[in-house]
Amino acid sequence: MAERFLTFRVDGELYALPANQVAEVIRLPAMARVPHAPKGLLGLANLRGSVLPVASVRGLVGIEESAEATTRAIVLDGAAPVALAVDVVEALVAVETEQIETRQAELATRPGERLKGAFAADGRNAIAKILDIEGLIGAAFRQEARARPRRALARVAVQEGGIDGKAGGDDRQMLVSFDVAGQEYALALDVVQEIVDTPEALAAMPASEALVLGVTPFRDTLLPLLSLRGLLGFTNRVERTDREKIVVTRVGGALVGLLADRMRSIFPADTDLIEKIPPVLSARAGGEAKISAIYRGENGRRLVSVLAPDQLFREDVMQRLKASGGSTGEGDREAPGSQREQRQFLVFRLGDDEFGLPIEAVDEVARVPDQITRLPRTPKFLEGVINLRGEVLPVVDQRRRFDMPALHERTARRLVVVRTERHKAGLIVDSVSEVLRCPADEIEPAPNLSNETVKLVHGVVNLEQAGRLVLLLDPAELLTRAERGLLDTFRAKAERAVL
């Protein structure tokens, strides 16, 4: 009786897998790196709409990784598919059962190999070793795992803060600010659907005003795109930049995208410092009529003009917006009793990888302060502490926390202030790219191919059309239990040192 095997090479070694375990062979896909992944897990990839963990055979058998040599991925068939990254796929061969040697395979194993047998691939010289792939994966990824039920990404339980626009349990309003013509403007967080990059595809609308830039595909509908510069009475830029962002909001029931020069920050504003626009200005017809209030921060040194979406457009423009594709699409309708639960995430970058934090766990986003107080004998992940409006805040370098090399270009770095049930900390990230909104039932659980170190990834948003995977992090798991204890200790020291 003959058995069929797929043979492949890794670092010159010839290995084999039973053909009935193989679903397909693909080119090595683009992958999202998983922080603190065990050796052998390269990352997560998108395979025709499904999130697929990619394991390296080199890592599984203890061979040094080589990005240049590894070119193919073998997708295994099964209830939980996994792709195996290999150097070269050789052939599909048929081997008689009596030609498979098990004793010789046991004698010929390299350290780290787990084999089920071996056979002569060409009848004489080349020996193909049959990998025990289930044993290798189990040893590499699940030996440290604790039994814990799989669950969908749940709302983060925080003592303070929320998605309703209020922050911190006190009388504060969460604002999203952005630059327009060198000035800072803001919208309340609860009226912002998403903040996304400027689209590549944009259909211009004939005979439209300068403020109407066109329409662009968005989710399952068309999104009219308008210039905040035009709406506020400024001249439009001649050239576009890669820092421009689209603020997606709803105006009179219509979904619209507002083009801003760049995203500035997300921050809690004390409502006592938000003043209504003076009547003499609100009665005028210019750009100042679009402003509903002024926020006076930093003892009056920071003035932020707060916009109200329903004040941005004239009535005739509103009618054209609704007629030109501003109505909601199938995935965003708000039929009573049937509305899908929506989740919002702040997306940040570390290198080429994107991560998301539940927006209700984010207190604010700000520039990385110039002055960070260093503390002696601190753990390597702790950058120091800062005094944030009278509160001592530990600052974590997220690159260092995820064992990534230091960033040379630091101008775009941001401080994301995250709150959990017990801790509040500032995370230094490479950049903040957007606020992402998606239905809760479209969040895929993280593949169950991990050990204790990667349980911080609780879900994945698969933006298949854009070729992006956003790994959703649990803020409570960003630090280990030991590190949280150290954080408590150093925070107590910092309060004495700073205050």
C-alpha positions as CSV (number, residue, x, y, z in Angstrom):
1,M,0.0,0.0,0.0
2,A,1.4,3.4,-1.0
3,E,1.2,6.6,1.1
4,R,1.6,10.1,-0.4
5,F,3.9,12.7,1.0
6,L,4.8,16.3,0.2
7,T,8.5,16.9,0.6
8,F,10.2,20.2,1.3
9,R,13.6,21.6,2.4
10,V,14.6,23.6,5.4
11,D,18.3,24.7,5.7
12,G,19.2,21.9,3.2
13,E,17.4,19.2,5.2
14,L,14.7,17.2,3.4
15,Y,11.4,16.8,5.3
16,A,8.0,15.3,4.5
17,L,4.4,15.7,5.6
18,P,1.5,13.3,4.8
19,A,-0.3,14.7,1.8
20,N,-3.7,14.3,3.5
21,Q,-2.6,16.9,6.1
22,V,-1.8,19.5,3.4
23,A,-4.6,21.9,2.1
24,E,-2.4,24.0,-0.2
25,V,1.0,25.5,-0.9
26,I,1.3,29.3,-1.1
27,R,3.9,32.0,-1.4
28,L,5.0,33.2,2.0
29,P,2.3,35.9,2.8
30,A,2.7,39.3,4.5
31,M,2.3,38.8,8.2
32,A,1.4,40.8,11.3
33,R,4.0,40.2,14.0
34,V,2.7,39.0,17.4
35,P,4.4,40.6,20.4
36,H,6.4,38.2,22.6
37,A,5.5,35.3,20.2
38,P,7.2,32.0,21.1
39,K,10.1,30.9,18.9
40,G,8.7,29.5,15.7
41,L,5.6,31.7,15.4
42,L,6.3,34.2,12.7
43,G,3.0,36.0,12.9
44,L,-0.6,36.1,11.5
45,A,-1.6,36.3,7.9
46,N,-4.7,36.8,5.9
47,L,-5.7,33.9,3.7
48,R,-8.8,34.7,1.6
49,G,-10.6,36.4,4.5
50,S,-9.4,34.1,7.3
51,V,-6.8,34.8,9.9
52,L,-4.0,32.2,9.7
53,P,-1.1,31.7,12.1
54,V,2.2,31.1,10.3
55,A,4.7,28.9,12.1
56,S,8.3,28.5,11.0
57,V,9.6,25.0,10.5
58,R,13.1,26.4,11.1
59,G,12.0,27.7,14.5
60,L,10.1,24.5,15.4
61,V,13.1,22.3,14.8
62,G,15.7,24.7,16.3
63,I,17.3,26.0,13.1
64,E,18.3,29.7,12.8
65,E,15.8,31.8,10.9
66,S,16.5,33.1,7.5
67,A,14.2,35.7,5.9
68,E,15.9,35.3,2.5
69,A,15.7,31.5,2.4
70,T,12.1,31.0,3.5
71,T,9.9,31.5,0.5
72,R,6.8,29.1,0.8
73,A,4.1,28.3,3.2
74,I,2.3,24.9,3.5
75,V,-1.2,25.3,4.7
76,L,-2.3,22.4,6.9
77,D,-5.8,21.0,6.7
78,G,-7.7,20.8,9.9
79,A,-10.2,22.4,12.3
80,A,-7.6,25.1,13.1
81,P,-5.5,25.7,10.0
82,V,-1.9,26.6,10.4
83,A,0.7,27.6,7.7
84,L,4.2,26.2,7.9
85,A,6.9,28.5,6.5
86,V,9.6,26.4,4.6
87,D,12.5,27.2,2.3
88,V,11.6,25.2,-0.8
89,V,8.7,22.8,-1.7
90,E,10.2,19.8,-3.5
91,A,7.6,17.2,-4.8
92,L,4.6,15.1,-4.1
93,V,5.7,11.5,-3.9
94,A,4.2,8.1,-3.3
95,V,6.0,5.7,-0.9
96,E,5.2,2.1,-0.1
97,T,4.4,1.6,3.6
98,E,7.1,-1.0,4.0
99,Q,9.7,1.5,2.7
100,I,9.1,3.8,5.7
101,E,11.7,3.3,8.4
102,T,10.9,4.4,11.9
103,R,14.0,3.0,13.9
104,Q,16.5,4.7,11.6
105,A,14.5,8.0,11.9
106,E,14.8,7.9,15.6
107,L,18.6,7.4,15.4
108,A,19.0,10.2,12.8
109,T,17.1,13.1,14.6
110,R,18.7,16.4,15.1
111,P,18.1,18.3,18.4
112,G,14.6,19.7,18.3
113,E,13.3,17.4,15.6
114,R,10.2,15.2,16.3
115,L,9.8,12.5,13.6
116,K,7.3,9.8,12.7
117,G,9.6,8.1,10.2
118,A,11.8,8.5,7.2
119,F,12.1,7.1,3.7
120,A,14.6,7.2,0.8
121,A,13.2,10.0,-1.4
122,D,15.0,9.0,-4.6
123,G,15.5,5.3,-3.8
124,R,19.1,5.6,-2.6
125,N,20.7,8.8,-1.2
126,A,18.3,11.5,-0.1
127,I,16.5,10.7,3.1
128,A,13.2,12.5,3.7
129,K,12.3,12.8,7.4
130,I,8.6,12.7,8.2
131,L,7.8,15.4,10.7
132,D,5.6,14.9,13.7
133,I,4.1,18.3,13.1
134,E,1.4,18.0,15.8
135,G,4.0,17.2,18.4
136,L,6.3,20.1,17.3
137,I,3.5,22.6,17.4
138,G,2.2,21.4,20.7
139,A,5.7,21.5,22.3
140,A,6.5,25.0,20.9
141,F,3.2,26.8,21.5
142,R,1.1,25.1,24.2
143,Q,3.5,23.7,26.8
144,E,3.3,26.9,28.9
145,A,-0.4,27.6,28.2
146,R,-2.8,27.6,31.1
147,A,-6.3,26.2,30.6
148,R,-8.5,29.1,30.0
149,P,-11.8,29.3,28.0
150,R,-11.8,31.0,24.7
151,R,-13.9,34.0,24.6
152,A,-14.9,36.8,22.2
153,L,-13.3,40.1,22.8
154,A,-15.3,41.7,25.6
155,R,-15.6,45.2,26.6
156,V,-12.7,46.3,28.8
157,A,-13.9,46.9,32.3
158,V,-12.5,50.2,33.4
159,Q,-13.3,52.1,36.6
160,E,-13.4,55.4,34.8
161,G,-13.9,56.5,31.3
162,G,-16.2,55.3,28.6
163,I,-17.3,55.7,25.0
164,D,-20.1,58.0,25.7
165,G,-17.8,61.0,25.5
166,K,-17.4,61.4,29.2
167,A,-14.0,60.6,30.8
168,G,-12.6,59.8,34.1
169,G,-15.8,59.8,36.1
170,D,-15.5,63.5,36.6
171,D,-17.0,66.3,34.4
172,R,-14.7,65.9,31.4
173,Q,-15.4,65.5,27.7
174,M,-13.3,63.3,25.4
175,L,-12.2,65.3,22.3
176,V,-10.5,64.3,19.1
177,S,-8.4,67.1,17.8
178,F,-6.8,67.7,14.4
179,D,-5.0,70.4,12.5
180,V,-6.6,72.5,9.7
181,A,-4.5,75.3,8.2
182,G,-2.1,75.3,11.2
183,Q,-4.9,75.7,13.8
184,E,-6.2,73.0,16.2
185,Y,-9.9,71.9,15.9
186,A,-11.8,69.2,17.6
187,L,-14.9,67.0,17.6
188,A,-16.4,65.2,20.5
189,L,-15.3,61.6,20.5
190,D,-18.8,60.3,20.6
191,V,-19.7,61.8,17.2
192,V,-16.6,60.4,15.5
193,Q,-17.2,57.1,13.8
194,E,-13.6,56.5,12.6
195,I,-10.4,58.3,11.7
196,V,-8.8,56.7,8.7
197,D,-6.0,57.3,6.1
198,T,-6.8,59.3,3.0
199,P,-8.1,56.9,0.2
200,E,-6.3,56.1,-3.0
201,A,-9.6,55.8,-4.9
202,L,-11.5,59.0,-5.1
203,A,-14.2,59.9,-7.7
204,A,-14.4,63.6,-8.2
205,M,-17.9,65.1,-8.5
206,P,-18.5,67.3,-11.5
207,A,-19.5,71.0,-11.0
208,S,-19.1,70.7,-7.2
209,E,-17.9,73.3,-4.8
210,A,-14.2,73.3,-3.9
211,L,-15.0,71.9,-0.5
212,V,-16.5,68.7,-2.0
213,L,-13.5,66.6,-2.9
214,G,-15.5,63.6,-4.3
215,V,-16.7,60.2,-3.1
216,T,-14.7,57.2,-2.1
217,P,-15.6,53.5,-1.2
218,F,-16.1,53.0,2.5
219,R,-17.2,49.7,4.0
220,D,-20.2,48.8,2.0
221,T,-21.2,52.3,0.9
222,L,-19.9,55.4,-0.8
223,L,-18.5,58.1,1.5
224,P,-18.7,61.8,0.4
225,L,-15.4,63.4,1.2
226,L,-15.3,67.1,2.1
227,S,-12.5,69.5,2.9
228,L,-12.4,70.9,6.4
229,R,-10.2,73.7,4.9
230,G,-13.1,74.6,2.6
231,L,-15.7,74.3,5.2
232,L,-13.8,76.6,7.6
233,G,-13.1,79.2,4.9
234,F,-9.4,78.3,4.2
235,T,-7.9,77.7,0.8
236,N,-7.4,74.1,-0.2
237,R,-3.9,72.7,-0.4
238,V,-2.4,72.3,-3.9
239,E,-0.6,69.1,-3.0
240,R,-1.8,66.3,-0.8
241,T,0.4,64.9,2.0
242,D,0.6,61.5,3.7
243,R,-0.3,63.0,7.0
244,E,-3.8,63.9,6.0
245,K,-6.6,62.0,7.8
246,I,-10.3,61.4,7.1
247,V,-12.5,62.0,10.1
248,V,-15.7,60.0,9.5
249,T,-18.8,61.4,11.2
250,R,-22.5,61.5,10.8
251,V,-24.3,64.7,9.8
252,G,-28.1,64.7,9.8
253,G,-28.1,60.9,9.4
254,A,-25.6,61.0,6.5
255,L,-22.2,59.5,6.8
256,V,-19.5,62.0,5.6
257,G,-15.7,62.1,5.6
258,L,-13.9,65.3,6.6
259,L,-10.4,65.8,5.4
260,A,-8.0,67.3,8.0
261,D,-4.4,68.2,7.6
262,R,-3.3,65.8,10.3
263,M,-4.5,64.1,13.5
264,R,-3.4,65.9,16.6
265,S,-4.6,64.0,19.8
266,I,-7.3,62.5,21.8
267,F,-7.7,64.0,25.2
268,P,-10.1,64.7,28.1
269,A,-11.2,68.3,28.3
270,D,-12.5,69.7,31.6
271,T,-16.0,71.0,30.8
272,D,-15.4,74.0,33.0
273,L,-12.7,75.0,30.4
274,I,-15.1,74.6,27.4
275,E,-16.8,77.9,26.6
276,K,-19.6,78.5,24.1
277,I,-18.7,80.7,21.2
278,P,-19.6,84.3,21.8
279,P,-22.9,85.3,20.2
280,V,-21.3,88.1,18.2
281,L,-19.2,85.4,16.4
282,S,-21.8,82.7,16.1
283,A,-24.1,85.0,14.3
284,R,-21.6,85.6,11.5
285,A,-21.6,83.6,8.2
286,G,-17.8,82.9,8.0
287,G,-15.8,79.9,9.3
288,E,-16.3,81.0,12.9
289,A,-20.0,80.2,12.6
290,K,-19.0,76.5,12.4
291,I,-17.4,76.6,15.8
292,S,-19.7,75.7,18.7
293,A,-17.2,76.2,21.6
294,I,-13.6,77.0,22.6
295,Y,-11.5,74.8,24.9
296,R,-8.9,76.7,26.9
297,G,-6.2,74.3,28.0
298,E,-2.8,74.6,29.6
299,N,-3.8,77.8,31.4
300,G,-5.0,79.4,28.3
301,R,-1.9,78.6,26.2
302,R,-3.8,76.0,24.1
303,L,-7.0,77.1,22.4
304,V,-9.0,74.4,20.6
305,S,-12.0,75.2,18.5
306,V,-14.7,72.6,19.0
307,L,-16.8,71.9,16.0
308,A,-20.4,70.6,15.9
309,P,-21.2,68.4,12.8
310,D,-24.7,69.8,12.4
311,Q,-23.3,73.3,12.1
312,L,-20.8,72.6,9.4
313,F,-23.1,72.6,6.4
314,R,-25.7,74.8,4.8
315,E,-29.1,73.2,4.3
316,D,-28.7,73.0,0.5
317,V,-25.3,71.2,0.9
318,M,-27.0,68.8,3.3
319,Q,-29.5,67.8,0.7
320,R,-26.8,67.2,-1.9
321,L,-24.8,65.1,0.6
322,K,-27.8,62.8,1.1
323,A,-28.3,62.5,-2.6
324,S,-24.7,61.8,-3.4
325,G,-24.1,58.7,-1.3
326,G,-24.1,59.9,2.2
327,S,-26.8,57.5,3.4
328,T,-25.8,54.6,5.5
329,G,-24.9,51.3,4.0
330,E,-26.2,47.9,4.9
331,G,-23.5,47.3,7.5
332,D,-24.2,50.5,9.3
333,R,-28.0,50.9,9.3
334,E,-29.6,51.7,12.6
335,A,-32.9,49.9,12.5
336,P,-34.4,49.8,16.0
337,G,-33.8,46.5,17.7
338,S,-31.5,45.2,15.0
339,Q,-28.5,47.4,15.2
340,R,-25.2,45.5,15.3
341,E,-23.0,46.3,18.3
342,Q,-20.2,48.5,17.1
343,R,-16.7,48.7,18.7
344,Q,-14.2,51.4,18.4
345,F,-10.4,50.9,18.7
346,L,-7.5,53.3,18.7
347,V,-5.0,51.9,16.2
348,F,-1.3,52.5,16.7
349,R,1.9,51.4,14.9
350,L,5.1,49.8,16.0
351,G,7.2,49.4,12.9
352,D,5.1,47.9,10.2
353,D,2.7,46.3,12.6
354,E,-0.7,47.7,13.7
355,F,-2.3,47.2,17.1
356,G,-5.7,48.2,18.5
357,L,-6.8,49.2,22.0
358,P,-10.4,49.6,23.0
359,I,-11.2,53.3,22.8
360,E,-12.9,53.1,26.2
361,A,-9.6,52.1,27.8
362,V,-7.8,55.1,26.3
363,D,-7.7,58.3,28.3
364,E,-5.9,60.4,25.8
365,V,-3.3,60.6,23.0
366,A,-0.6,63.2,23.2
367,R,2.9,64.1,22.1
368,V,5.7,62.3,24.0
369,P,6.8,64.8,26.5
370,D,10.4,66.2,26.3
371,Q,10.9,65.7,30.0
372,I,10.6,62.1,31.4
373,T,11.9,61.6,34.9
374,R,14.2,58.6,35.1
375,L,14.1,56.4,38.2
376,P,17.0,54.2,39.5
377,R,16.9,50.4,39.3
378,T,13.7,50.4,37.1
379,P,12.8,47.4,34.9
380,K,13.9,47.8,31.3
381,F,10.4,48.4,29.9
382,L,9.8,51.5,32.2
383,E,11.0,54.7,30.5
384,G,10.3,56.8,33.6
385,V,7.5,58.9,35.0
386,I,5.9,62.2,34.1
387,N,3.7,64.6,35.9
388,L,0.4,64.7,33.9
389,R,-1.7,67.5,35.2
390,G,-0.7,66.8,38.8
391,E,-0.9,63.0,38.5
392,V,2.3,60.9,38.4
393,L,2.1,58.6,35.4
394,P,4.5,55.7,34.6
395,V,5.7,55.7,31.0
396,V,6.3,52.5,29.2
397,D,8.4,52.3,26.0
398,Q,6.2,49.8,24.0
399,R,9.0,49.0,21.6
400,R,11.3,48.0,24.4
401,R,8.4,46.2,26.0
402,F,7.9,44.1,22.8
403,D,11.7,43.5,22.4
404,M,11.9,45.7,19.3
405,P,14.9,47.8,18.3
406,A,14.9,51.5,19.2
407,L,13.2,54.0,16.8
408,H,15.7,56.4,15.1
409,E,13.1,58.9,13.8
410,R,11.0,60.0,16.8
411,T,9.1,63.0,15.5
412,A,5.8,61.0,15.0
413,R,5.9,59.2,18.3
414,R,2.8,59.5,20.5
415,L,2.0,58.8,24.2
416,V,-1.2,56.8,24.6
417,V,-2.6,57.0,28.1
418,V,-4.3,53.7,28.9
419,R,-6.4,52.9,32.0
420,T,-7.2,49.5,33.4
421,E,-9.0,48.5,36.6
422,R,-5.8,49.0,38.7
423,H,-3.3,50.9,36.6
424,K,-2.9,53.9,34.5
425,A,0.2,54.3,32.3
426,G,1.5,56.1,29.2
427,L,2.5,53.9,26.3
428,I,5.1,55.3,23.9
429,V,4.2,54.1,20.3
430,D,5.7,54.9,16.9
431,S,2.5,56.7,15.7
432,V,-1.3,56.7,16.1
433,S,-2.9,56.0,12.7
434,E,-6.6,56.0,13.2
435,V,-9.8,55.4,15.2
436,L,-11.3,52.2,13.8
437,R,-14.9,51.2,14.1
438,C,-16.2,47.8,13.3
439,P,-19.1,45.5,14.2
440,A,-18.4,43.4,17.3
441,D,-19.4,40.2,15.5
442,E,-16.7,40.8,12.8
443,I,-13.9,40.6,15.3
444,E,-12.2,37.3,14.9
445,P,-10.8,35.6,18.0
446,A,-7.0,35.2,18.1
447,P,-6.0,31.8,16.7
448,N,-5.6,29.3,19.5
449,L,-2.0,28.7,18.7
450,S,-0.2,30.5,21.4
451,N,1.3,30.2,24.9
452,E,1.0,32.4,27.9
453,T,3.1,35.2,26.4
454,V,0.7,36.0,23.6
455,K,-2.6,35.9,25.4
456,L,-2.6,39.7,25.3
457,V,-3.8,39.4,21.7
458,H,-7.6,38.8,22.2
459,G,-8.9,39.4,18.7
460,V,-8.0,40.4,15.2
461,V,-9.7,42.8,12.8
462,N,-9.1,41.5,9.3
463,L,-9.3,44.4,6.8
464,E,-9.0,42.1,3.8
465,Q,-9.6,44.7,1.1
466,A,-6.8,46.9,2.5
467,G,-4.5,44.0,3.1
468,R,-4.3,44.8,6.8
469,L,-4.5,42.9,10.0
470,V,-5.0,44.8,13.3
471,L,-4.2,42.9,16.4
472,L,-6.4,43.8,19.3
473,L,-4.7,44.0,22.6
474,D,-6.1,43.6,26.1
475,P,-4.8,46.5,28.1
476,A,-4.8,44.5,31.3
477,E,-2.4,42.0,29.7
478,L,0.1,44.5,28.4
479,L,2.2,43.9,31.5
480,T,2.8,40.6,33.3
481,R,1.7,40.1,36.9
482,A,5.3,40.6,38.1
483,E,5.7,43.8,36.0
484,R,2.4,45.2,37.4
485,G,3.7,44.6,40.9
486,L,6.9,46.5,40.0
487,L,4.8,49.3,38.5
488,D,3.0,49.7,41.8
489,T,6.3,49.8,43.7
490,F,7.9,52.4,41.4
491,R,4.8,54.5,41.2
492,A,4.9,54.8,45.0
493,K,8.6,55.8,44.8
494,A,7.8,58.2,42.0
495,E,5.1,60.0,43.9
496,R,7.7,60.7,46.6
497,A,10.4,61.7,44.1
498,V,8.3,63.9,41.8
499,L,5.8,65.4,44.3
